[in-house]
Amino acid sequence: MIIKPRIRGFICTTAHPAGCAAHVDEQIAHVRGKGPIAGAPKRVLVVGASTGYGLASRIVPAFAGGASTIGVFYEKAGEEGRTASAGWYNSVGFEKAAHAAGLYAKSINGDAFSDAIKEQTIALIKADLGQVDAVIYSLASPRRTHPRTGVTHSSTLKPIGAPYTAKTVNTDKGVVHDITLEAASEQEIADTITVMGGEDWEMWIDALRAAGVLADKAFTVAYSYIGPDLTWAIYRNGTIGRAKEDLEATAKRLQEKLGATGGHAVVSVNKALVTQASSAIPVVPLYISLLYKVMKAEGLHEGCIEQIYRLFADRLKSDGAASPLDEAGRVRIDDWEMRPDIQQAVAKLWPVVSTENLETLSDMAGYRAEFLKLFGFGLSGIDYETEAEPIAPLPSAS
């Protein structure tokens, strides 16, 4: 079939297998170009491994450290006349590249929130690796069925305490407009914490420890975002922010548990980037398009792979400890984004950006290009006019 992008709102409902593989290869080439990372973990489990920061967290230890990796994700396989999800094709591309490089790489596709997938992962670790040295938690989902209660909780993107009105952008049409978000209810806050907080991360670590597959001195990292004053009401002071506070509290509990055997647990606060998750958050895409303009002009722009390479190379020590940490005990690889001069430049643009000047004041063109790349479109060297096979099995499943 001829595969073209079909964009609906903030998602693309199609993905290109060759384009996704080329995007993965681009990231691998970047890591290889940067060179090996001394002391990188050798047996890595990535929960939420198929896109964005999670995919980068699989690529970096594999291709900069020779790590064996297991990736857990929940993606849709292709079928006749219908493409797989981008994350599926990313994972196929990663496994093929890893196997070609002589690296161990296997994947588990299913609901990472469930006990069954945790048990399946533990069994695979026992059979193939014995133990893991690092667990990267990069799960992003709009809903979670709780394994203990069976109740399905849905997250919301809302402010807390009062309605919030701010600028946002329709990234497809290039229209800047105001949006008003109603304040979240207490139930919506609680549900968002249940989905996006730290409970499942802790369940993973507890299950791995109980099964004896988490090595002494192992470390675990979960990803978060804080952002500037411009997005504070919808992000850090909103429902997502409450979930991230819960994630940070979880890191402290996990540090106490893992510290007894020389292990470490930390939250890494990462930069705002075009990802499938960030595209869904009101206000944030407009901020990102302005941020990209400013950071590219200063030569400071990073994508997921650059961010995660810097995390492993500069922030995570060979013993799994992280340094330096901020006053709340977090790793900050959003440091370039949050530089005062960068934030002042973005804040200066924010009041004056409009539909009429969007293309000149922001990097909306770059935003759109990055968005399409998430789904395998716009990659050089790919002929998008030729037939593509939508069915692509995972090599490790064959």
C-alpha positions, 0 to 999 in steps of 0.5 A, a space after each residue: 500500500 502507498 502510505 501517507 500521513 493522516 493527521 487527526 487533531 494531535 495524532 497521526 493515524 498512519 505510520 511508515 515502516 521504512 521511515 520509522 526505521 530510518 528515524 531509528 537509524 538516524 538516532 543510532 548514527 548520532 550515538 555512534 558518532 558521539 562514541 562509547 560511554 564508559 560505565 554504561 549499564 550492560 543489561 537494561 530494561 526499558 518500560 515504555 521503550 517504543 517512542 520518544 525518550 523511551 526509545 532513545 533510552 534503549 538506543 543509547 545504552 545499546 549503541 554507546 555501551 553494548 548493552 543487552 536490552 529488553 523493551 516493554 511497550 503497548 503498540 499496534 501491529 500492522 495488518 493487511 491494508 492498515 499500518 502498525 503504530 509508529 512505536 511498533 515500526 520503531 521497535 522493529 527497526 531497533 531490533 534489526 539494527 541491534 541484531 545486525 550489530 551483534 546485540 541482544 534485543 528482545 521486546 514484549 508487547 502488552 499492557 505494562 501496567 498489568 501483572 501479567 506483563 511484569 511476570 512475562 518480563 521477569 521470566 524473560 530476564 531470568 531466562 536470558 539475562 539473569 538480572 538487569 542493571 538498569 530500569 528506565 521507566 518512560 511510560 506515557 499512557 492516557 489511561 491505566 487499568 489498575 491490576 489490583 482493583 480492575 478499575 480503569 482510570 483516565 488522566 486529564 490535562 487540566 489546571 487545578 483550583 480555577 479555570 485557565 485561559 491561555 494561547 495555544 496553536 492548532 499545529 495543523 492549520 497554524 492558527 493561534 487562539 485562546 483556549 480555556 480549560 476548566 479546573 479539574 475535580 478532585 476525582 480527576 486529579 486522583 485519576 491522573 495521579 493513578 495513571 501518570 504518577 509513580 505507583 506503577 514504577 514502584 510496582 515494577 521495581 518491587 516485582 523485579 526485586 522480589 523475583 531476584 532479577 534486579 542486580 545489586 547496585 542497579 539504578 532506575 530512572 523515570 522521566 519528568 518535566 517541569 517547564 517555565 512560568 508560561 506553561 505552569 498553570 497547565 503543567 506543573 500546577 495542573 493535574 500532570 504536575 500532581 502526578 509528577 510530584 507523586 513520581 518524585 515522591 516515589 523516587 525517594 521511596 525507591 532510593 531508600 529501598 535500593 540504597 540498601 544494596 548500593 542501588 539508586 533511583 532518580 527522576 530526570 527532568 527533561 527538555 520540552 520536545 515534540 513527542 506524541 505525549 507533548 502534542 496532546 497538551 494544550 498551550 505546550 505546542 505553541 511554547 515548544 515552537 517558540 522554544 525551538 526557534 530560540 534554542 536553534 538560534 543559540 545552537 542549544 537545541 537537542 532532540 530526544 537522542 541528544 538529551 538521553 546521550 547527555 543523561 547517560 554520558 554526563 549525569 549518570 555515573 558508572 555506579 548508577 548514581 546521578 550527579 549533579 542533582 537539584 535541590 529536590 534531588 532531581 537530575 536536570 537535563 532541561 538545564 539549557 531550556 531553562 537558562 534565564 536568557 532562553 526563557 527571557 527570549 521565549 517570554 518576549 515572543 509569547 505576548 506578540 505571537 499570532 496567527 499572522 506572524 506564527 511562521 516567522 516568530 516561531 519554528 512551527 515548520 520545524 515543529 511540524 517536521 519533527 511531528 511527522 518524523 515521529 510517524 516515519 514521514 519526511 525522512 530523506 532517502 525514503 520514496 513515499 510514492 512506492 508501495 510499502 508492506 504494513 506487516 512487519 514482525 518483531 525479529 525477537 518474536 520470530 
